[in-house]
Amino acid sequence: MSGVPPVVVEPVSPDGGRRVTIHGERVGVAYHLLDVIEFLRRAGLPEANTSIDDPELIEWRGGGPNTWADPPGRSTRR
């Protein structure tokens, strides 16, 4: 491996989503962990469902797999 995990999930953006790239290609914006898992499944990485905390698979920037924007009208502490 080149030192960079194949999957990068960026910090939460102002619109509430997190950009996801796989092997350097932007695959979409995730608004929930299930979105990330679906992007990985579509990319042929089905093991991601059990490996979301594996730093060799996913680099979580600006927070881990439990860091997401609060739904509109609701405030949740993390």
N, C-alpha and C positions, 0 to 999 in steps of 0.2 A: 504494500500500500504506500502511496506517496506522502503519507502524513496527514492528509486531509480526508475525512470520512466522505464516502460517496454521496451522502445526503446532508444537506444543510437546511436548517429551519431558522429563518431570520427572526429578530425581535418583533413584537407586536407593533404594527403600524398604526397611524392615526385612524384608519378606517376599521381597525379591530382585527385585521387578518395578519397572518405570518407567511411571507414568501417562502416557497419550498423549491430547492434545486436538487436535482439528482444527476450526478456525474457532470456538473457544470451547466446543466440545462434547466432553465426555469420550467417547472411543471405546473405551477399554480399557486393559489393563495389558500391557506388553510385557516378556517375559523374555529376548528375544534380538532382534537387529537384524531378522531375518526377520519377527518379529511386527509391527514398525513398518512395514516395507514392505507387509505384508498389509493393515494398517489403511489405509494410504495408497491402495492399489489399490482397496479397497472404497469409499473416499471419492471415487474417480474421479481420483486423482492418480498415474497409472501412471509418470510420469516420475521419481517418487521413487526408483525403483530405481537411477537413475544420478545422482541429485541429493541424496544423503543428506548431503553436506557443504555444500550451498548454504544459507548463513545467511538468505537471503530466503525459503526454503521451510520450513526446520526450525530451531527454537531448541532446542539441546541444553543442558539445565540440569544442572549437577552432573557433567559429563563428556560426552564426545562419543559417536559411534556405536560406539566400541569399549569403552565402560564399561558393564559388566554385572556382576551378582553372580557369585561363583564357584559352580560346581555344588557341592551338598552333598558333604562329604568330600574336597574337592579345593581346594588353595590355589594361585592363579595370581598372579604378579606382573604389574602393569601399569605 
